[in-house]
Amino acid sequence: MLLQRTEKARIELLSGPRALGARERSLLMLANGHKSLLDLEPLFGGEGWRIALNLVREGYLEPRAADRER
């Protein structure tokens, strides 16, 4: 599953008050629709998968549109 940012994530990455920590924001920057959960897994001390899944649950990331149609 390839992950892309939602509008909520784009707002979080703008300057201003932050709701997320640096690790979560870094992962959001990497989620460009071309990286999968498997790509993110080894990042952030092996916790990329867990961080990405939390961001999906919180509405910051979603499956890429083409992947949702399958």
Summary of the structure (lengths in Angstrom):
residues: 70
radius of gyration: 11.4
end to end distance: 10.5
largest distance: 36.7
contacts: 181
relative contact order: 0.28
helix: 54%
strand: 17%
